[in-house]
């Protein structure tokens, strides 16, 4: 289960071309996705492991793009309605029962 993130504020940027993974957290026996190349809110592509919100339904086509919802903060906060939807650009692999570090913030 993810960390508790503060709520979105007016100071939170809606997009950020310089955003990249900036914090990690440990998970145990989690469903995660390993992305080779993904973006979020105008960022440059990044790679890494992310904890899945809904492993039974993701990845999926969301707003015309291959996407996955992940437990992760955006500039230290949780977006308004759901967790970040990463847009997958490259290869990916879902890992069940993963123990290790996952990306916990993009900023």
MIKOLLO-932607 format. One record per atom (N, C-alpha, C): residue number from 1; x, y, z. Coordinates in nm, 3 decimals, padded with zeros to 5 digits. Example, Ala and Ser with C-alpha at 12.3 -4.5 7.8 and 13.67 -1.06 7.14 Angstrom:
// residues 2
R seq      xx      yy      zz
R   1  01.319 -00.569  00.780
R   1  01.230 -00.450  00.780
R   1  01.320 -00.330  00.780
R   2  01.285 -00.225  00.708
R   2  01.367 -00.106  00.714
R   2  01.290  00.003  00.787
END
This chain:
// residues 107
R seq      xx      yy      zz
R   1  00.085 -00.118  00.000
R   1  00.000  00.000  00.000
R   1  00.089  00.124  00.000
R   2  00.048  00.228 -00.067
R   2  00.135  00.345 -00.085
R   2  00.144  00.432  00.040
R   3  00.236  00.522  00.034
R   3  00.247  00.625  00.137
R   3  00.126  00.717  00.126
R   4  00.100  00.793  00.232
R   4 -00.007  00.892  00.227
R   4  00.053  01.021  00.173
R   5 -00.008  01.075  00.070
R   5  00.043  01.196  00.007
R   5 -00.046  01.315  00.042
R   6  00.013  01.435  00.057
R   6 -00.068  01.554  00.079
R   6 -00.157  01.581 -00.043
R   7 -00.258  01.663 -00.024
R   7 -00.348  01.700 -00.134
R   7 -00.284  01.801 -00.227
R   8 -00.330  01.800 -00.349
R   8 -00.289  01.894 -00.453
R   8 -00.314  02.036 -00.405
R   9 -00.224  02.129 -00.436
R   9 -00.243  02.269 -00.402
R   9 -00.234  02.353 -00.529
R  10 -00.267  02.481 -00.517
R  10 -00.257  02.572 -00.632
R  10 -00.113  02.588 -00.680
R  11 -00.017  02.560 -00.593
R  11  00.125  02.571 -00.628
R  11  00.177  02.450 -00.706
R  12  00.099  02.342 -00.711
R  12  00.143  02.221 -00.780
R  12  00.138  02.243 -00.931
R  13  00.248  02.220 -01.002
R  13  00.246  02.237 -01.148
R  13  00.160  02.131 -01.216
R  14  00.085  02.172 -01.316
R  14  00.001  02.079 -01.392
R  14  00.085  01.998 -01.491
R  15  00.195  02.054 -01.536
R  15  00.287  01.982 -01.623
R  15  00.429  02.026 -01.588
R  16  00.526  01.944 -01.628
R  16  00.665  01.975 -01.598
R  16  00.755  01.892 -01.688
R  17  00.814  01.957 -01.788
R  17  00.899  01.883 -01.882
R  17  01.025  01.830 -01.815
R  18  01.064  01.888 -01.702
R  18  01.183  01.843 -01.631
R  18  01.158  01.740 -01.522
R  19  01.032  01.700 -01.505
R  19  01.000  01.603 -01.398
R  19  01.066  01.469 -01.426
R  20  01.116  01.408 -01.319
R  20  01.179  01.277 -01.329
R  20  01.163  01.208 -01.194
R  21  01.189  01.079 -01.187
R  21  01.181  01.010 -01.058
R  21  01.272  01.079 -00.956
R  22  01.215  01.111 -00.839
R  22  01.292  01.186 -00.740
R  22  01.287  01.127 -00.599
R  23  01.210  01.020 -00.580
R  23  01.205  00.955 -00.448
R  23  01.162  00.810 -00.469
R  24  01.212  00.723 -00.385
R  24  01.178  00.581 -00.390
R  24  01.125  00.536 -00.254
R  25  01.058  00.422 -00.252
R  25  01.014  00.360 -00.128
R  25  01.020  00.209 -00.147
R  26  01.027  00.139 -00.037
R  26  01.036 -00.007 -00.040
R  26  00.896 -00.068 -00.040
R  27  00.878 -00.175 -00.118
R  27  00.754 -00.253 -00.118
R  27  00.790 -00.399 -00.096
R  28  00.692 -00.475 -00.048
R  28  00.712 -00.617 -00.025
R  28  00.593 -00.692 -00.081
R  29  00.622 -00.791 -00.166
R  29  00.518 -00.876 -00.226
R  29  00.411 -00.793 -00.298
R  30  00.454 -00.697 -00.378
R  30  00.363 -00.604 -00.447
R  30  00.353 -00.636 -00.596
R  31  00.245 -00.591 -00.656
R  31  00.229 -00.596 -00.801
R  31  00.285 -00.466 -00.857
R  32  00.387 -00.478 -00.940
R  32  00.454 -00.359 -00.994
R  32  00.467 -00.372 -01.146
R  33  00.493 -00.257 -01.207
R  33  00.523 -00.255 -01.350
R  33  00.662 -00.194 -01.367
R  34  00.740 -00.259 -01.450
R  34  00.872 -00.208 -01.487
R  34  00.857 -00.147 -01.625
R  35  00.881 -00.017 -01.637
R  35  00.867  00.051 -01.766
R  35  01.004  00.086 -01.821
R  36  01.021  00.066 -01.949
R  36  01.146  00.101 -02.016
R  36  01.144  00.249 -02.054
R  37  01.023  00.299 -02.087
R  37  01.008  00.439 -02.125
R  37  00.862  00.479 -02.103
R  38  00.842  00.581 -02.020
R  38  00.708  00.631 -01.991
R  38  00.716  00.780 -01.961
R  39  00.603  00.848 -01.968
R  39  00.597  00.991 -01.936
R  39  00.473  01.017 -01.850
R  40  00.472  01.135 -01.789
R  40  00.355  01.181 -01.713
R  40  00.354  01.333 -01.713
R  41  00.240  01.392 -01.749
R  41  00.219  01.536 -01.745
R  41  00.330  01.616 -01.814
R  42  00.366  01.575 -01.934
R  42  00.462  01.651 -02.014
R  42  00.608  01.627 -01.982
R  43  00.637  01.528 -01.899
R  43  00.776  01.501 -01.862
R  43  00.851  01.437 -01.978
R  44  00.984  01.439 -01.968
R  44  01.068  01.362 -02.058
R  44  01.052  01.215 -02.020
R  45  01.078  01.122 -02.111
R  45  01.066  00.980 -02.079
R  45  01.158  00.939 -01.964
R  46  01.110  00.846 -01.883
R  46  01.186  00.791 -01.771
R  46  01.160  00.642 -01.765
R  47  01.241  00.572 -01.687
R  47  01.229  00.427 -01.671
R  47  01.228  00.394 -01.523
R  48  01.173  00.277 -01.487
R  48  01.178  00.233 -01.349
R  48  01.064  00.142 -01.312
R  49  01.057  00.111 -01.182
R  49  00.954  00.024 -01.125
R  49  00.852  00.110 -01.051
R  50  00.722  00.080 -01.071
R  50  00.613  00.153 -01.006
R  50  00.512  00.052 -00.951
R  51  00.455  00.081 -00.834
R  51  00.352 -00.005 -00.778
R  51  00.219  00.021 -00.848
R  52  00.154 -00.087 -00.892
R  52  00.027 -00.077 -00.964
R  52 -00.090 -00.053 -00.870
R  53 -00.183  00.032 -00.912
R  53 -00.306  00.055 -00.837
R  53 -00.404 -00.059 -00.864
R  54 -00.423 -00.094 -00.991
R  54 -00.520 -00.197 -01.031
R  54 -00.455 -00.299 -01.123
R  55 -00.381 -00.393 -01.067
R  55 -00.309 -00.488 -01.153
R  55 -00.398 -00.572 -01.243
R  56 -00.524 -00.590 -01.207
R  56 -00.614 -00.672 -01.290
R  56 -00.658 -00.600 -01.416
R  57 -00.653 -00.466 -01.418
R  57 -00.702 -00.395 -01.536
R  57 -00.597 -00.313 -01.609
R  58 -00.479 -00.298 -01.553
R  58 -00.375 -00.217 -01.617
R  58 -00.258 -00.304 -01.659
R  59 -00.185 -00.267 -01.764
R  59 -00.202 -00.147 -01.846
R  59 -00.321 -00.159 -01.941
R  60 -00.370 -00.044 -01.985
R  60 -00.488 -00.036 -02.072
R  60 -00.483  00.092 -02.154
R  61 -00.569  00.099 -02.252
R  61 -00.579  00.221 -02.330
R  61 -00.661  00.320 -02.250
R  62 -00.605  00.437 -02.220
R  62 -00.670  00.543 -02.143
R  62 -00.645  00.673 -02.218
R  63 -00.752  00.740 -02.255
R  63 -00.745  00.864 -02.332
R  63 -00.657  00.846 -02.457
R  64 -00.674  00.732 -02.523
R  64 -00.606  00.705 -02.649
R  64 -00.461  00.660 -02.639
R  65 -00.411  00.640 -02.518
R  65 -00.271  00.601 -02.501
R  65 -00.263  00.480 -02.409
R  66 -00.160  00.398 -02.429
R  66 -00.135  00.285 -02.340
R  66 -00.090  00.344 -02.207
R  67 -00.169  00.319 -02.102
R  67 -00.144  00.381 -01.972
R  67 -00.155  00.282 -01.859
R  68 -00.105  00.326 -01.744
R  68 -00.112  00.246 -01.622
R  68 -00.122  00.343 -01.504
R  69 -00.214  00.315 -01.410
R  69 -00.227  00.397 -01.290
R  69 -00.136  00.339 -01.182
R  70 -00.054  00.426 -01.122
R  70  00.045  00.381 -01.026
R  70  00.037  00.463 -00.897
R  71  00.074  00.398 -00.786
R  71  00.086  00.468 -00.659
R  71  00.215  00.549 -00.663
R  72  00.202  00.679 -00.683
R  72  00.317  00.768 -00.694
R  72  00.267  00.911 -00.677
R  73  00.349  00.994 -00.616
R  73  00.314  01.136 -00.601
R  73  00.363  01.214 -00.723
R  74  00.303  01.329 -00.746
R  74  00.344  01.425 -00.849
R  74  00.385  01.551 -00.773
R  75  00.512  01.585 -00.776
R  75  00.564  01.698 -00.699
R  75  00.522  01.690 -00.553
R  76  00.524  01.568 -00.499
R  76  00.499  01.545 -00.358
R  76  00.354  01.535 -00.317
R  77  00.260  01.545 -00.412
R  77  00.117  01.542 -00.379
R  77  00.044  01.439 -00.463
R  78 -00.078  01.405 -00.420
R  78 -00.165  01.315 -00.497
R  78 -00.252  01.401 -00.589
R  79 -00.258  01.367 -00.716
R  79 -00.348  01.440 -00.805
R  79 -00.493  01.434 -00.758
R  80 -00.577  01.523 -00.811
R  80 -00.716  01.542 -00.766
R  80 -00.798  01.415 -00.755
R  81 -00.812  01.341 -00.864
R  81 -00.912  01.235 -00.869
R  81 -00.857  01.093 -00.865
R  82 -00.733  01.075 -00.905
R  82 -00.675  00.941 -00.908
R  82 -00.524  00.954 -00.900
R  83 -00.458  00.843 -00.890
R  83 -00.312  00.844 -00.890
R  83 -00.263  00.867 -01.032
R  84 -00.134  00.897 -01.050
R  84 -00.083  00.924 -01.185
R  84 -00.107  00.810 -01.283
R  85 -00.143  00.847 -01.405
R  85 -00.151  00.754 -01.517
R  85 -00.027  00.777 -01.602
R  86  00.065  00.682 -01.599
R  86  00.184  00.691 -01.683
R  86  00.147  00.652 -01.824
R  87  00.201  00.721 -01.921
R  87  00.182  00.685 -02.061
R  87  00.304  00.603 -02.102
R  88  00.280  00.478 -02.135
R  88  00.388  00.385 -02.166
R  88  00.429  00.403 -02.312
R  89  00.557  00.430 -02.332
R  89  00.611  00.452 -02.467
R  89  00.691  00.334 -02.518
R  90  00.750  00.259 -02.429
R  90  00.837  00.148 -02.468
R  90  00.790  00.017 -02.410
R  91  00.883 -00.073 -02.397
R  91  00.852 -00.205 -02.341
R  91  00.821 -00.192 -02.193
R  92  00.743 -00.289 -02.144
R  92  00.710 -00.294 -02.002
R  92  00.694 -00.439 -01.960
R  93  00.703 -00.461 -01.830
R  93  00.682 -00.595 -01.776
R  93  00.615 -00.582 -01.639
R  94  00.511 -00.661 -01.616
R  94  00.443 -00.664 -01.487
R  94  00.507 -00.773 -01.403
R  95  00.538 -00.739 -01.278
R  95  00.597 -00.833 -01.183
R  95  00.501 -00.851 -01.066
R  96  00.464 -00.974 -01.036
R  96  00.377 -01.004 -00.922
R  96  00.466 -01.054 -00.807
R  97  00.434 -01.012 -00.685
R  97  00.512 -01.056 -00.570
R  97  00.649 -00.991 -00.562
R  98  00.663 -00.872 -00.616
R  98  00.790 -00.800 -00.620
R  98  00.825 -00.745 -00.481
R  99  00.950 -00.759 -00.443
R  99  01.001 -00.698 -00.322
R  99  01.124 -00.616 -00.362
R 100  01.123 -00.488 -00.329
R 100  01.233 -00.400 -00.366
R 100  01.188 -00.255 -00.364
R 101  01.260 -00.171 -00.435
R 101  01.231 -00.028 -00.440
R 101  01.142  00.006 -00.560
R 102  01.049  00.099 -00.539
R 102  00.967  00.152 -00.647
R 102  00.978  00.304 -00.644
R 103  00.952  00.367 -00.756
R 103  00.950  00.512 -00.764
R 103  00.825  00.561 -00.692
R 104  00.843  00.663 -00.605
R 104  00.735  00.713 -00.521
R 104  00.702  00.860 -00.548
R 105  00.781  00.928 -00.630
R 105  00.754  01.069 -00.659
R 105  00.816  01.107 -00.793
R 106  00.743  01.187 -00.869
R 106  00.795  01.246 -00.992
R 106  00.794  01.397 -00.971
R 107  00.910  01.460 -00.986
R 107  00.918  01.606 -00.971
R 107  01.042  01.661 -01.040
END
